[in-house]
Amino acid sequence: MANSTASTYTLRYFNVVGIIEPIRLLFLASKVNWTEVHPEWPQAKFDQPFGRMPVLIEKSADGSPDFVLTESRTIERYLARKYGFMPANLKDAARQEQLRDLQADVGILSNEVRLGAGDEAKERLTYLIGKLISFHTEILRENGNTGHFFGNELSYIDMSLYGFFKLIFAHPPTSIPTYVQDIKGRITPEIAKVIDNVENHLLLRDHITSNPEFYPLFK
């Protein structure tokens, strides 16, 4: 994958797993110079472009003005394209973005459930994750079950799927909801292979294993 020494990055976010794990993985896989900072909240709210995080700040070595981006998936796609983790083929790229948007939609419902939504929301979440698992598995099988969604190399959607499940499973070990255990029991071998490849990638492994609460993800 491409590497660049021309830019350095600062990523502003909360000190939690949250929605930015794919961004962290993209940074690591790209071997760029980056720092994650955790502004005091809500004191720093009005220092952010739209009063929320994440915020990406890119500094270029040529002295040009800082490039600032908000919205997590916009940041992901910018980095994925810049560092070669998104296919050049428009249709293949669109399929990756489709999968990522599907993950994000389910992730929003997961957060609602985490914040106390009722049984109806939990049932819908379980249903939608089942559909997500089936759809992702079908594409993995079409690719020959290589442990990657496209070809035989790490790509944006491999990393985003890991981040998606990490967010879904982000509960204290002593209070893991029943629906999370049910989801883990429905993971297909094809998806498990992708997660294993991400967890054992040379450039990602140290970060992933640094938090034993989430390693291995499908324990």
C-alpha atoms as an extended CHARMM CRD file, in Angstrom:
* protein
*
       219  EXT
         1         1  MET       CA              0.0000000000        0.0000000000        0.0000000000  PROA      1               0.0000000000
         2         2  ALA       CA              1.0590000000        3.5530000000       -0.6230000000  PROA      2               0.0000000000
         3         3  ASN       CA              2.8880000000        5.5220000000        2.0390000000  PROA      3               0.0000000000
         4         4  SER       CA              3.4380000000        9.2470000000        2.3980000000  PROA      4               0.0000000000
         5         5  THR       CA              5.7660000000       11.3720000000        4.5120000000  PROA      5               0.0000000000
         6         6  ALA       CA              4.2580000000       14.6430000000        3.2840000000  PROA      6               0.0000000000
         7         7  SER       CA              1.3910000000       14.8470000000        5.7550000000  PROA      7               0.0000000000
         8         8  THR       CA              0.9310000000       14.4520000000        9.4800000000  PROA      8               0.0000000000
         9         9  TYR       CA             -2.4450000000       13.9750000000       11.1230000000  PROA      9               0.0000000000
        10        10  THR       CA             -4.2160000000       14.8080000000       14.3510000000  PROA      10              0.0000000000
        11        11  LEU       CA             -7.4420000000       12.9880000000       15.1350000000  PROA      11              0.0000000000
        12        12  ARG       CA             -9.7210000000       14.4830000000       17.7740000000  PROA      12              0.0000000000
        13        13  TYR       CA            -12.1190000000       12.1200000000       19.5060000000  PROA      13              0.0000000000
        14        14  PHE       CA            -13.2450000000       10.7820000000       22.8570000000  PROA      14              0.0000000000
        15        15  ASN       CA            -11.0990000000        8.2870000000       24.7620000000  PROA      15              0.0000000000
        16        16  VAL       CA            -13.3210000000        5.3330000000       23.8490000000  PROA      16              0.0000000000
        17        17  VAL       CA            -13.5450000000        2.7040000000       21.1020000000  PROA      17              0.0000000000
        18        18  GLY       CA            -16.4420000000        4.5590000000       19.5310000000  PROA      18              0.0000000000
        19        19  ILE       CA            -16.9320000000        4.9390000000       15.7960000000  PROA      19              0.0000000000
        20        20  ILE       CA            -13.3500000000        5.7210000000       14.7900000000  PROA      20              0.0000000000
        21        21  GLU       CA            -11.7000000000        2.3030000000       14.9450000000  PROA      21              0.0000000000
        22        22  PRO       CA            -11.6100000000        2.0560000000       11.1190000000  PROA      22              0.0000000000
        23        23  ILE       CA             -9.8060000000        5.4060000000       11.0290000000  PROA      23              0.0000000000
        24        24  ARG       CA             -7.2300000000        4.1960000000       13.5450000000  PROA      24              0.0000000000
        25        25  LEU       CA             -6.6410000000        1.0550000000       11.4990000000  PROA      25              0.0000000000
        26        26  LEU       CA             -6.3210000000        3.0210000000        8.2610000000  PROA      26              0.0000000000
        27        27  PHE       CA             -3.6640000000        5.2240000000        9.8570000000  PROA      27              0.0000000000
        28        28  LEU       CA             -1.7210000000        2.2270000000       11.0870000000  PROA      28              0.0000000000
        29        29  ALA       CA             -1.9710000000        0.3150000000        7.8130000000  PROA      29              0.0000000000
        30        30  SER       CA             -0.8310000000        3.4120000000        5.9100000000  PROA      30              0.0000000000
        31        31  LYS       CA              2.2310000000        3.9010000000        8.1370000000  PROA      31              0.0000000000
        32        32  VAL       CA              1.6450000000        7.6310000000        8.4700000000  PROA      32              0.0000000000
        33        33  ASN       CA              2.5390000000       10.0090000000       11.2760000000  PROA      33              0.0000000000
        34        34  TRP       CA             -0.6080000000       10.5080000000       13.3510000000  PROA      34              0.0000000000
        35        35  THR       CA             -1.7270000000       11.4300000000       16.8500000000  PROA      35              0.0000000000
        36        36  GLU       CA             -5.0370000000       10.9380000000       18.6000000000  PROA      36              0.0000000000
        37        37  VAL       CA             -6.0490000000       13.6270000000       21.0820000000  PROA      37              0.0000000000
        38        38  HSD       CA             -8.9900000000       13.7140000000       23.4830000000  PROA      38              0.0000000000
        39        39  PRO       CA            -10.2320000000       17.2820000000       24.0500000000  PROA      39              0.0000000000
        40        40  GLU       CA            -12.0510000000       18.1010000000       27.2830000000  PROA      40              0.0000000000
        41        41  TRP       CA            -15.7700000000       17.7170000000       26.6590000000  PROA      41              0.0000000000
        42        42  PRO       CA            -18.0820000000       19.6110000000       26.5290000000  PROA      42              0.0000000000
        43        43  GLN       CA            -15.6370000000       22.4920000000       27.0380000000  PROA      43              0.0000000000
        44        44  ALA       CA            -14.1030000000       21.8900000000       23.5940000000  PROA      44              0.0000000000
        45        45  LYS       CA            -17.4160000000       21.4740000000       21.8070000000  PROA      45              0.0000000000
        46        46  PHE       CA            -17.3950000000       24.9340000000       20.2530000000  PROA      46              0.0000000000
        47        47  ASP       CA            -13.7950000000       24.5370000000       19.0800000000  PROA      47              0.0000000000
        48        48  GLN       CA            -14.9020000000       21.8480000000       16.6130000000  PROA      48              0.0000000000
        49        49  PRO       CA            -16.1440000000       22.8100000000       13.1140000000  PROA      49              0.0000000000
        50        50  PHE       CA            -19.6450000000       21.4530000000       13.7130000000  PROA      50              0.0000000000
        51        51  GLY       CA            -19.5620000000       21.0590000000       17.4640000000  PROA      51              0.0000000000
        52        52  ARG       CA            -18.8740000000       17.3310000000       17.3620000000  PROA      52              0.0000000000
        53        53  MET       CA            -16.1320000000       14.7720000000       16.8190000000  PROA      53              0.0000000000
        54        54  PRO       CA            -14.2690000000       13.0800000000       15.2240000000  PROA      54              0.0000000000
        55        55  VAL       CA            -12.2620000000       15.8230000000       13.5720000000  PROA      55              0.0000000000
        56        56  LEU       CA             -9.2650000000       15.1700000000       11.3350000000  PROA      56              0.0000000000
        57        57  ILE       CA             -6.5630000000       17.8090000000       10.9280000000  PROA      57              0.0000000000
        58        58  GLU       CA             -3.9840000000       17.2160000000        8.2050000000  PROA      58              0.0000000000
        59        59  LYS       CA             -0.7910000000       19.2570000000        8.1370000000  PROA      59              0.0000000000
        60        60  SER       CA              1.2630000000       19.2710000000        4.9340000000  PROA      60              0.0000000000
        61        61  ALA       CA              5.0230000000       19.6340000000        4.8330000000  PROA      61              0.0000000000
        62        62  ASP       CA              4.7500000000       22.2940000000        2.1150000000  PROA      62              0.0000000000
        63        63  GLY       CA              3.2310000000       24.7840000000        4.5320000000  PROA      63              0.0000000000
        64        64  SER       CA             -0.1970000000       24.8690000000        2.9030000000  PROA      64              0.0000000000
        65        65  PRO       CA             -3.1990000000       25.5560000000        5.1650000000  PROA      65              0.0000000000
        66        66  ASP       CA             -4.4210000000       22.7660000000        7.4050000000  PROA      66              0.0000000000
        67        67  PHE       CA             -6.9490000000       20.4320000000        5.8120000000  PROA      67              0.0000000000
        68        68  VAL       CA             -9.8150000000       19.7850000000        8.2400000000  PROA      68              0.0000000000
        69        69  LEU       CA            -12.4780000000       17.1030000000        7.8820000000  PROA      69              0.0000000000
        70        70  THR       CA            -15.3860000000       16.0170000000       10.0390000000  PROA      70              0.0000000000
        71        71  GLU       CA            -17.7840000000       13.0500000000        9.7520000000  PROA      71              0.0000000000
        72        72  SER       CA            -16.2080000000        9.6870000000       10.4550000000  PROA      72              0.0000000000
        73        73  ARG       CA            -17.0460000000        7.9490000000        7.1810000000  PROA      73              0.0000000000
        74        74  THR       CA            -15.8930000000       10.9400000000        5.1410000000  PROA      74              0.0000000000
        75        75  ILE       CA            -12.5600000000       10.7490000000        6.9720000000  PROA      75              0.0000000000
        76        76  GLU       CA            -12.3690000000        6.9940000000        6.3910000000  PROA      76              0.0000000000
        77        77  ARG       CA            -12.9680000000        7.2770000000        2.6640000000  PROA      77              0.0000000000
        78        78  TYR       CA            -10.5260000000       10.1190000000        2.2360000000  PROA      78              0.0000000000
        79        79  LEU       CA             -7.7580000000        8.1070000000        3.9010000000  PROA      79              0.0000000000
        80        80  ALA       CA             -8.7290000000        4.8700000000        2.1400000000  PROA      80              0.0000000000
        81        81  ARG       CA             -8.5010000000        6.5280000000       -1.2620000000  PROA      81              0.0000000000
        82        82  LYS       CA             -5.3530000000        8.4900000000       -0.4760000000  PROA      82              0.0000000000
        83        83  TYR       CA             -3.4240000000        5.4500000000        0.7430000000  PROA      83              0.0000000000
        84        84  GLY       CA             -4.6690000000        2.8390000000       -1.6780000000  PROA      84              0.0000000000
        85        85  PHE       CA             -7.1630000000        0.8700000000        0.3990000000  PROA      85              0.0000000000
        86        86  MET       CA            -10.1200000000        1.6820000000       -1.8640000000  PROA      86              0.0000000000
        87        87  PRO       CA            -10.3290000000        0.1120000000       -5.3530000000  PROA      87              0.0000000000
        88        88  ALA       CA             -9.7280000000        2.3860000000       -8.3250000000  PROA      88              0.0000000000
        89        89  ASN       CA            -12.5650000000        0.6460000000      -10.1450000000  PROA      89              0.0000000000
        90        90  LEU       CA            -15.7110000000        2.7070000000       -9.5260000000  PROA      90              0.0000000000
        91        91  LYS       CA            -18.0390000000       -0.2840000000       -9.1840000000  PROA      91              0.0000000000
        92        92  ASP       CA            -15.7640000000       -2.0850000000       -6.7300000000  PROA      92              0.0000000000
        93        93  ALA       CA            -15.3780000000        1.1300000000       -4.7410000000  PROA      93              0.0000000000
        94        94  ALA       CA            -19.1380000000        1.6080000000       -4.6860000000  PROA      94              0.0000000000
        95        95  ARG       CA            -19.6130000000       -1.9210000000       -3.3450000000  PROA      95              0.0000000000
        96        96  GLN       CA            -17.1960000000       -1.1660000000       -0.5150000000  PROA      96              0.0000000000
        97        97  GLU       CA            -19.0390000000        2.0510000000        0.2990000000  PROA      97              0.0000000000
        98        98  GLN       CA            -22.3670000000        0.2250000000        0.1970000000  PROA      98              0.0000000000
        99        99  LEU       CA            -21.1450000000       -2.3000000000        2.7460000000  PROA      99              0.0000000000
       100       100  ARG       CA            -19.7420000000        0.4270000000        4.9600000000  PROA      100             0.0000000000
       101       101  ASP       CA            -22.9930000000        2.4190000000        4.9050000000  PROA      101             0.0000000000
       102       102  LEU       CA            -24.9130000000       -0.7280000000        5.8010000000  PROA      102             0.0000000000
       103       103  GLN       CA            -22.5860000000       -1.2690000000        8.7620000000  PROA      103             0.0000000000
       104       104  ALA       CA            -23.0490000000        2.3340000000        9.8640000000  PROA      104             0.0000000000
       105       105  ASP       CA            -26.8450000000        2.1440000000        9.7210000000  PROA      105             0.0000000000
       106       106  VAL       CA            -26.8390000000       -0.9560000000       11.9160000000  PROA      106             0.0000000000
       107       107  GLY       CA            -24.2820000000        0.6900000000       14.2010000000  PROA      107             0.0000000000
       108       108  ILE       CA            -26.6330000000        3.6280000000       14.8130000000  PROA      108             0.0000000000
       109       109  LEU       CA            -29.3640000000        1.2400000000       15.9400000000  PROA      109             0.0000000000
       110       110  SER       CA            -26.8240000000       -0.5930000000       18.1050000000  PROA      110             0.0000000000
       111       111  ASN       CA            -26.0130000000        2.6580000000       19.8790000000  PROA      111             0.0000000000
       112       112  GLU       CA            -29.7080000000        3.2850000000       20.5050000000  PROA      112             0.0000000000
       113       113  VAL       CA            -29.9620000000       -0.1560000000       22.0860000000  PROA      113             0.0000000000
       114       114  ARG       CA            -26.8430000000        0.5070000000       24.1500000000  PROA      114             0.0000000000
       115       115  LEU       CA            -28.4570000000        3.6880000000       25.4540000000  PROA      115             0.0000000000
       116       116  GLY       CA            -31.5440000000        1.8290000000       26.6280000000  PROA      116             0.0000000000
       117       117  ALA       CA            -33.9000000000        1.2700000000       23.6820000000  PROA      117             0.0000000000
       118       118  GLY       CA            -36.5140000000       -1.3970000000       24.3410000000  PROA      118             0.0000000000
       119       119  ASP       CA            -36.9880000000       -4.9900000000       23.2460000000  PROA      119             0.0000000000
       120       120  GLU       CA            -38.4450000000       -4.0300000000       19.8650000000  PROA      120             0.0000000000
       121       121  ALA       CA            -35.2210000000       -2.2010000000       18.9690000000  PROA      121             0.0000000000
       122       122  LYS       CA            -33.1410000000       -5.1440000000       20.1910000000  PROA      122             0.0000000000
       123       123  GLU       CA            -35.1510000000       -7.5300000000       18.0300000000  PROA      123             0.0000000000
       124       124  ARG       CA            -34.7480000000       -5.2680000000       15.0120000000  PROA      124             0.0000000000
       125       125  LEU       CA            -31.0070000000       -5.0000000000       15.6690000000  PROA      125             0.0000000000
       126       126  THR       CA            -30.6700000000       -8.7640000000       15.8240000000  PROA      126             0.0000000000
       127       127  TYR       CA            -32.6250000000       -9.0910000000       12.5720000000  PROA      127             0.0000000000
       128       128  LEU       CA            -30.5970000000       -6.4430000000       10.7280000000  PROA      128             0.0000000000
       129       129  ILE       CA            -27.2710000000       -7.8860000000       11.8660000000  PROA      129             0.0000000000
       130       130  GLY       CA            -28.4320000000      -11.2560000000       10.5620000000  PROA      130             0.0000000000
       131       131  LYS       CA            -29.0950000000       -9.6550000000        7.1790000000  PROA      131             0.0000000000
       132       132  LEU       CA            -25.7430000000       -7.8600000000        7.3240000000  PROA      132             0.0000000000
       133       133  ILE       CA            -23.9080000000      -11.1010000000        8.1100000000  PROA      133             0.0000000000
       134       134  SER       CA            -25.6220000000      -12.8970000000        5.2230000000  PROA      134             0.0000000000
       135       135  PHE       CA            -24.8770000000      -10.1260000000        2.7310000000  PROA      135             0.0000000000
       136       136  HSD       CA            -21.2320000000       -9.7830000000        3.7340000000  PROA      136             0.0000000000
       137       137  THR       CA            -20.7600000000      -13.5450000000        3.7060000000  PROA      137             0.0000000000
       138       138  GLU       CA            -22.1530000000      -13.8060000000        0.1780000000  PROA      138             0.0000000000
       139       139  ILE       CA            -19.6140000000      -11.2800000000       -1.1010000000  PROA      139             0.0000000000
       140       140  LEU       CA            -16.7730000000      -13.0400000000        0.6990000000  PROA      140             0.0000000000
       141       141  ARG       CA            -17.7510000000      -16.3260000000       -0.9320000000  PROA      141             0.0000000000
       142       142  GLU       CA            -17.8520000000      -14.6350000000       -4.3330000000  PROA      142             0.0000000000
       143       143  ASN       CA            -14.2520000000      -13.5530000000       -3.6910000000  PROA      143             0.0000000000
       144       144  GLY       CA            -13.1780000000      -17.1410000000       -3.0180000000  PROA      144             0.0000000000
       145       145  ASN       CA            -13.2090000000      -16.9400000000        0.7920000000  PROA      145             0.0000000000
       146       146  THR       CA             -9.7170000000      -15.4140000000        0.8710000000  PROA      146             0.0000000000
       147       147  GLY       CA            -10.3370000000      -13.6720000000        4.1690000000  PROA      147             0.0000000000
       148       148  HSD       CA            -10.6630000000      -10.3960000000        2.2640000000  PROA      148             0.0000000000
       149       149  PHE       CA            -13.5910000000       -8.7640000000        0.5120000000  PROA      149             0.0000000000
       150       150  PHE       CA            -11.6670000000       -7.8590000000       -2.6330000000  PROA      150             0.0000000000
       151       151  GLY       CA             -8.6950000000       -9.7780000000       -3.9690000000  PROA      151             0.0000000000
       152       152  ASN       CA             -6.2300000000      -11.1210000000       -1.4650000000  PROA      152             0.0000000000
       153       153  GLU       CA             -5.0750000000       -7.9310000000        0.2620000000  PROA      153             0.0000000000
       154       154  LEU       CA             -6.2390000000       -5.8240000000        3.1690000000  PROA      154             0.0000000000
       155       155  SER       CA             -8.7780000000       -3.2140000000        2.0890000000  PROA      155             0.0000000000
       156       156  TYR       CA            -10.9340000000       -0.5030000000        3.5920000000  PROA      156             0.0000000000
       157       157  ILE       CA            -13.9570000000       -2.7320000000        4.0660000000  PROA      157             0.0000000000
       158       158  ASP       CA            -11.9340000000       -5.4280000000        5.8620000000  PROA      158             0.0000000000
       159       159  MET       CA            -10.9220000000       -2.8520000000        8.4570000000  PROA      159             0.0000000000
       160       160  SER       CA            -14.3550000000       -1.2600000000        8.6810000000  PROA      160             0.0000000000
       161       161  LEU       CA            -15.9780000000       -4.6420000000        9.3720000000  PROA      161             0.0000000000
       162       162  TYR       CA            -13.5870000000       -5.1760000000       12.2680000000  PROA      162             0.0000000000
       163       163  GLY       CA            -14.4250000000       -1.7090000000       13.5890000000  PROA      163             0.0000000000
       164       164  PHE       CA            -18.1400000000       -2.3820000000       13.2030000000  PROA      164             0.0000000000
       165       165  PHE       CA            -18.0920000000       -5.5450000000       15.3190000000  PROA      165             0.0000000000
       166       166  LYS       CA            -15.7710000000       -3.9640000000       17.8800000000  PROA      166             0.0000000000
       167       167  LEU       CA            -18.3310000000       -1.1910000000       18.3340000000  PROA      167             0.0000000000
       168       168  ILE       CA            -21.1920000000       -3.6930000000       18.6060000000  PROA      168             0.0000000000
       169       169  PHE       CA            -19.2990000000       -5.6720000000       21.2620000000  PROA      169             0.0000000000
       170       170  ALA       CA            -18.1860000000       -2.6040000000       23.2720000000  PROA      170             0.0000000000
       171       171  HSD       CA            -19.7800000000       -3.5560000000       26.5740000000  PROA      171             0.0000000000
       172       172  PRO       CA            -18.1580000000       -4.2010000000       29.9620000000  PROA      172             0.0000000000
       173       173  PRO       CA            -17.3000000000       -7.9250000000       30.2170000000  PROA      173             0.0000000000
       174       174  THR       CA            -19.5150000000       -8.2370000000       33.3090000000  PROA      174             0.0000000000
       175       175  SER       CA            -22.6110000000       -6.9370000000       31.5190000000  PROA      175             0.0000000000
       176       176  ILE       CA            -22.5700000000       -8.2860000000       27.9680000000  PROA      176             0.0000000000
       177       177  PRO       CA            -26.1980000000       -8.2280000000       26.7350000000  PROA      177             0.0000000000
       178       178  THR       CA            -27.8680000000      -11.4110000000       25.5670000000  PROA      178             0.0000000000
       179       179  TYR       CA            -28.3250000000      -10.0420000000       22.0590000000  PROA      179             0.0000000000
       180       180  VAL       CA            -24.5370000000       -9.5500000000       21.7320000000  PROA      180             0.0000000000
       181       181  GLN       CA            -23.9240000000      -13.1730000000       22.6750000000  PROA      181             0.0000000000
       182       182  ASP       CA            -26.5410000000      -14.1750000000       20.1020000000  PROA      182             0.0000000000
       183       183  ILE       CA            -24.7590000000      -12.1530000000       17.4120000000  PROA      183             0.0000000000
       184       184  LYS       CA            -21.4330000000      -13.8060000000       18.2140000000  PROA      184             0.0000000000
       185       185  GLY       CA            -23.0800000000      -17.1860000000       17.7830000000  PROA      185             0.0000000000
       186       186  ARG       CA            -24.2130000000      -16.2820000000       14.2480000000  PROA      186             0.0000000000
       187       187  ILE       CA            -20.8200000000      -15.2010000000       12.8710000000  PROA      187             0.0000000000
       188       188  THR       CA            -19.9750000000      -17.2200000000        9.7520000000  PROA      188             0.0000000000
       189       189  PRO       CA            -16.5530000000      -18.8060000000        9.1200000000  PROA      189             0.0000000000
       190       190  GLU       CA            -16.0710000000      -16.4190000000        6.2050000000  PROA      190             0.0000000000
       191       191  ILE       CA            -16.4920000000      -13.3410000000        8.4080000000  PROA      191             0.0000000000
       192       192  ALA       CA            -14.4160000000      -14.8780000000       11.1780000000  PROA      192             0.0000000000
       193       193  LYS       CA            -11.5850000000      -15.3180000000        8.6710000000  PROA      193             0.0000000000
       194       194  VAL       CA            -11.6560000000      -11.6160000000        7.7750000000  PROA      194             0.0000000000
       195       195  ILE       CA            -11.5250000000      -10.6170000000       11.4320000000  PROA      195             0.0000000000
       196       196  ASP       CA             -8.6620000000      -13.0330000000       12.0630000000  PROA      196             0.0000000000
       197       197  ASN       CA             -6.7070000000      -11.5520000000        9.1440000000  PROA      197             0.0000000000
       198       198  VAL       CA             -7.2190000000       -8.0380000000       10.4680000000  PROA      198             0.0000000000
       199       199  GLU       CA             -6.2690000000       -9.0080000000       14.0290000000  PROA      199             0.0000000000
       200       200  ASN       CA             -3.0780000000      -10.6730000000       12.8400000000  PROA      200             0.0000000000
       201       201  HSD       CA             -2.0080000000       -8.1020000000       10.2670000000  PROA      201             0.0000000000
       202       202  LEU       CA              1.5910000000       -7.0820000000       10.9180000000  PROA      202             0.0000000000
       203       203  LEU       CA              0.7920000000       -3.3570000000       11.0350000000  PROA      203             0.0000000000
       204       204  LEU       CA             -2.4000000000       -3.6910000000       13.0960000000  PROA      204             0.0000000000
       205       205  ARG       CA             -1.7010000000       -6.4660000000       15.5780000000  PROA      205             0.0000000000
       206       206  ASP       CA              0.0300000000       -4.4090000000       18.2890000000  PROA      206             0.0000000000
       207       207  HSD       CA             -2.8240000000       -1.9220000000       18.4380000000  PROA      207             0.0000000000
       208       208  ILE       CA             -5.5030000000       -4.6020000000       18.4330000000  PROA      208             0.0000000000
       209       209  THR       CA             -3.9030000000       -6.7970000000       21.0690000000  PROA      209             0.0000000000
       210       210  SER       CA             -3.1920000000       -3.8390000000       23.3570000000  PROA      210             0.0000000000
       211       211  ASN       CA             -6.7830000000       -4.0490000000       24.6200000000  PROA      211             0.0000000000
       212       212  PRO       CA             -7.3740000000       -7.6120000000       25.8510000000  PROA      212             0.0000000000
       213       213  GLU       CA            -11.0590000000       -6.8280000000       26.4330000000  PROA      213             0.0000000000
       214       214  PHE       CA            -11.5430000000       -7.0060000000       22.6710000000  PROA      214             0.0000000000
       215       215  TYR       CA             -8.9400000000       -9.5900000000       21.6870000000  PROA      215             0.0000000000
       216       216  PRO       CA             -9.7300000000      -11.8990000000       20.1080000000  PROA      216             0.0000000000
       217       217  LEU       CA            -12.8970000000      -10.1630000000       19.0150000000  PROA      217             0.0000000000
       218       218  PHE       CA            -14.8920000000      -13.3700000000       18.6090000000  PROA      218             0.0000000000
       219       219  LYS       CA            -13.7910000000      -15.0480000000       21.8300000000  PROA      219             0.0000000000
